[in-house]
Amino acid sequence: MAGPRSSVVLSGGPYDIAALTRASVGALTATVVPGTPARTEVRCGGEPLAVLTAGARTVVMVGPERTFTENKRPFDDVFNRTLATSGSWGSSPGGGSWSVFGGVNAGTTEDPRYVEFAVAQPGAGTAVLSDTASGRYATVRDDEITDVDVRATGRFDKVPTGNACSFALVFAYRSNVHYRARLSFTTQGEVDLRAEKVLDGNATLLRSAGPLATGVPANTAWTIRVRREGARIQIKAWKQAATEPTAWTLDFTDSDAGYAKGRVGVRGFASSGCSNLPIKLSVTRFEVREASWERPPSVTHSHWVRLLDEPFDGTWTPALEDVIRGWAGSLAPDALSYAAMFLPGAPAVTSGRKEPLGAQVLGAARYGKPDAQGLLPVGADFHDYMGQAWSFPDRTSPKPPEEGQAGNLDCSGYVRMVYGYHMGIPMYEDVDPAKRALPRKSGAMVEYAPGVRVASKPDDNSELPQATPIQPGDLVLFDANDPVDAGEPYTVDHVGIYLGVDGDGRRRFLSSRKSCNGPTMADLAGASLLDGTGLYAVSLRTVHRL
């Protein structure tokens, strides 16, 4: 599981200096190509070199091939939110949304003791065992996890009578099969550890150890840790108040586990004959320290997104030719390089040349600071990430950074960090009526961002944009939070940067999202795709070229 969470690598082997040589000595030809918006294609020796768009500053250059990859990010859910009667555990910060199963929430209004799933302060996801017919499952809705290092801490509010109850950490969880590390709490206060494989509801014991402790009273918190690499499974469990054991309690291989992918989560269960129901399981922490997807999303292409000093007016000139020649074969960071430098695992970089000196200007970003209910409201702009005040042309005094937002970027803040701070497009605090600057909010970018409209869905919501001419670096804007029915106007509330076509032929984009707590090109809590029937595919409204 070791290795970077995300990466950008030159995928064509050693750098081919011939690409630069051809552009330096060969003749360049510029041809207007059919379509809207108007584009000019530049070729060198008959090979494509650049595409310029009339009215836009972005230029797509052909350069050394790169591969962009993102893998599963670690996360830590301590349930610092309140969902008292929702029958849900909501969304984990960085892990995606929780899916719950079991029970009927029959007492939602009459008796809160029987609300099967809730989240309550001071920080616990609760599952009420009110029957012995089925377990209570809560899994993070990410089906692609393979290797993983995961732990969960939980406690029961009662010592069971009549028969045992159990708390399990589940992994490789799919519709009819899963693995689990299960702590069984007996009527005598004994705690036993078992490793099981469950197929179609039938459990097979793989290994056991116990008792780990005796005379354990109610409300004693225990932590279960599972490390799975291929077919090897390692498990340990300990009282939260104690030190984690150095050695693994169970360490074995299972041939089927080497091929299993699926969710991770927890399960609570009361055995038949347990007589003092309801019993409440409280999970106070769920942490994925390391994890890998079976097939991490990956985009490979040779497109580099550069920025002219002024919008292209449609005329090919000697001065423009000099600019394009200067960019040919360059490995200097482009818009996509900067965008990838905020993905999970990206190293922190401080500014040594550009104001504000000494401020962090690159590095893995989160979305925003949690509010009183643990939710992530909009609010982290590019200068908030840097923790620096910023002077905007439409403001009489510098705008201070929002407290507690250092290292955070919401969706529009991410775009402004890439295209504004790093690439040099002007920015306003609000909007520039002349459309020369990037606005603060995604909804305003639809009308006021500089550049040209590539495609847009009609106000009647009748069809998706005809996004055929989309190119890497384009802004993609969505009505994602509250998609409307056909015949109603839409409101843009999310923005991203188009990255390119992945290994499965699907169009993938980068954006900063609440559901995964930061920038991503992956599919956590909603696929970052413009194709198919996912949230962002159906809520795409506008494609814009800066």
Secondary structure as the mmCIF struct_conf table of DSSP 4:
data_model
#
loop_
_struct_conf.conf_type_id
_struct_conf.id
_struct_conf.beg_label_comp_id
_struct_conf.beg_label_asym_id
_struct_conf.beg_label_seq_id
_struct_conf.end_label_comp_id
_struct_conf.end_label_asym_id
_struct_conf.end_label_seq_id
BEND BEND1 GLY A 3 GLY A 3
BEND BEND2 ARG A 5 ARG A 5
STRN STRN1 SER A 6 LEU A 10
BEND BEND3 GLY A 12 PRO A 14
TURN_TY1_P TURN_TY1_P1 ILE A 17 ILE A 17
HELX_RH_AL_P HELX_RH_AL_P1 ALA A 18 VAL A 25
BEND BEND4 GLY A 26 GLY A 26
STRN STRN2 LEU A 28 VAL A 33
BEND BEND5 PRO A 34 PRO A 37
STRN STRN3 ARG A 39 CYS A 44
TURN_TY1_P TURN_TY1_P2 GLY A 45 GLY A 46
STRN STRN4 GLU A 47 THR A 53
STRN STRN5 ALA A 54 ALA A 54
TURN_TY1_P TURN_TY1_P3 GLY A 55 GLY A 55
STRN STRN6 THR A 58 GLU A 70
HELX_LH_PP_P HELX_LH_PP_P1 LYS A 72 PRO A 74
STRN STRN7 PHE A 75 ASP A 77
BEND BEND6 ARG A 81 ARG A 81
STRN STRN8 LEU A 83 LEU A 83
BEND BEND7 ALA A 84 SER A 88
STRN STRN9 SER A 91 SER A 92
TURN_TY1_P TURN_TY1_P4 PRO A 93 GLY A 95
STRN STRN10 GLY A 96 PHE A 101
BEND BEND8 GLY A 102 GLY A 102
TURN_TY1_P TURN_TY1_P5 ALA A 106 GLU A 110
HELX_RH_3T_P HELX_RH_3T_P1 PRO A 112 TYR A 114
BEND BEND9 GLU A 116 GLU A 116
STRN STRN11 PHE A 117 ALA A 120
TURN_TY1_P TURN_TY1_P6 GLN A 121 GLY A 123
STRN STRN12 ALA A 124 LEU A 129
BEND BEND10 THR A 132 SER A 134
STRN STRN13 ARG A 136 VAL A 140
BEND BEND11 ARG A 141 ARG A 141
TURN_TY1_P TURN_TY1_P7 ASP A 143 GLU A 144
STRN STRN14 ILE A 145 PHE A 156
BEND BEND12 ASP A 157 LYS A 158
BEND BEND13 THR A 161 ASN A 163
STRN STRN15 CYS A 165 TYR A 173
BEND BEND14 SER A 175 ASN A 176
STRN STRN16 VAL A 177 PHE A 185
TURN_TY1_P TURN_TY1_P8 THR A 187 GLN A 188
BEND BEND15 GLY A 189 GLY A 189
STRN STRN17 VAL A 191 LEU A 199
TURN_TY1_P TURN_TY1_P9 ASP A 200 GLY A 201
STRN STRN18 ASN A 202 ALA A 213
BEND BEND16 THR A 214 GLY A 215
HELX_LH_PP_P HELX_LH_PP_P2 VAL A 216 PRO A 217
TURN_TY1_P TURN_TY1_P10 ALA A 218 ASN A 219
STRN STRN19 TRP A 222 GLU A 229
TURN_TY1_P TURN_TY1_P11 GLY A 230 ALA A 231
STRN STRN20 ARG A 232 LYS A 239
TURN_TY1_P TURN_TY1_P12 GLN A 240 ALA A 241
BEND BEND17 ALA A 242 ALA A 242
HELX_LH_PP_P HELX_LH_PP_P3 THR A 243 PRO A 245
BEND BEND18 THR A 246 ALA A 247
BEND BEND19 THR A 249 THR A 249
STRN STRN21 LEU A 250 THR A 253
HELX_RH_3T_P HELX_RH_3T_P2 SER A 255 TYR A 259
STRN STRN22 ARG A 263 ALA A 270
TURN_TY1_P TURN_TY1_P13 SER A 272 GLY A 273
BEND BEND20 ASN A 276 ASN A 276
STRN STRN23 ILE A 279 TRP A 293
BEND BEND21 GLU A 294 ARG A 295
STRN STRN24 SER A 298 LEU A 307
BEND BEND22 ASP A 309 GLU A 310
STRN STRN25 PHE A 312 PHE A 312
BEND BEND23 GLY A 314 GLY A 314
HELX_RH_AL_P HELX_RH_AL_P2 PRO A 318 TRP A 327
TURN_TY1_P TURN_TY1_P14 ALA A 328 GLY A 329
BEND BEND24 ALA A 332 ALA A 332
HELX_RH_AL_P HELX_RH_AL_P3 ALA A 335 ALA A 340
TURN_TY1_P TURN_TY1_P15 MET A 341 PHE A 342
BEND BEND25 LEU A 343 LEU A 343
TURN_TY1_P TURN_TY1_P16 PRO A 344 GLY A 345
HELX_LH_PP_P HELX_LH_PP_P4 ALA A 346 ALA A 348
STRN STRN26 VAL A 349 THR A 350
BEND BEND26 GLY A 352 PRO A 356
TURN_TY1_P TURN_TY1_P17 LEU A 357 GLY A 358
BEND BEND27 ALA A 359 ALA A 359
STRN STRN27 GLN A 360 LEU A 362
BEND BEND28 GLY A 363 GLY A 363
STRN STRN28 ARG A 366 ARG A 366
TURN_TY1_P TURN_TY1_P18 ALA A 372 GLN A 373
BEND BEND29 GLY A 374 GLY A 374
BEND BEND30 VAL A 378 VAL A 378
HELX_RH_AL_P HELX_RH_AL_P4 PHE A 382 MET A 386
TURN_TY1_P TURN_TY1_P19 GLY A 387 GLY A 387
STRN STRN29 TRP A 390 TRP A 390
TURN_TY1_P TURN_TY1_P20 PRO A 393 ASP A 394
BEND BEND31 THR A 396 SER A 397
HELX_LH_PP_P HELX_LH_PP_P5 PRO A 398 PRO A 398
STRN STRN30 LYS A 399 LYS A 399
HELX_LH_PP_P HELX_LH_PP_P6 PRO A 400 GLU A 402
TURN_TY1_P TURN_TY1_P21 GLU A 403 GLY A 404
TURN_TY1_P TURN_TY1_P22 ALA A 406 GLY A 407
STRN STRN31 ASN A 408 ASN A 408
HELX_RH_AL_P HELX_RH_AL_P5 CYS A 411 VAL A 415
HELX_RH_PI_P HELX_RH_PI_P1 ARG A 416 HIS A 422
TURN_TY1_P TURN_TY1_P23 MET A 423 MET A 423
STRN STRN32 MET A 427 MET A 427
BEND BEND32 GLU A 429 ASP A 430
TURN_TY1_P TURN_TY1_P24 PRO A 433 ALA A 434
BEND BEND33 LYS A 435 LYS A 435
BEND BEND34 ALA A 437 ALA A 437
STRN STRN33 LEU A 438 LEU A 438
BEND BEND35 ARG A 440 LYS A 441
HELX_RH_AL_P HELX_RH_AL_P6 SER A 442 TYR A 448
BEND BEND36 ALA A 449 GLY A 451
STRN STRN34 VAL A 452 SER A 456
TURN_TY1_P TURN_TY1_P25 ASP A 459 ASP A 460
BEND BEND37 GLU A 463 GLU A 463
TURN_TY1_P TURN_TY1_P26 THR A 468 PRO A 469
TURN_TY1_P TURN_TY1_P27 PRO A 472 GLY A 473
STRN STRN35 LEU A 475 PHE A 478
BEND BEND38 ASN A 481 ASP A 482
HELX_LH_PP_P HELX_LH_PP_P7 PRO A 483 ASP A 485
TURN_TY1_P TURN_TY1_P28 ALA A 486 GLY A 487
BEND BEND39 GLU A 488 GLU A 488
STRN STRN36 HIS A 494 VAL A 501
STRN STRN37 ASP A 502 ASP A 502
TURN_TY1_P TURN_TY1_P29 GLY A 503 ASP A 504
BEND BEND40 GLY A 505 GLY A 505
STRN STRN38 ARG A 507 ARG A 513
TURN_TY1_P TURN_TY1_P30 LYS A 514 ASN A 517
STRN STRN39 GLY A 518 THR A 520
BEND BEND41 MET A 521 ALA A 522
TURN_TY1_P TURN_TY1_P31 LEU A 524 ALA A 525
BEND BEND42 GLY A 526 GLY A 526
STRN STRN40 LEU A 529 LEU A 529
BEND BEND43 LEU A 530 GLY A 534
HELX_RH_AL_P HELX_RH_AL_P7 LEU A 535 SER A 539
STRN STRN41 LEU A 540 ARG A 545
#
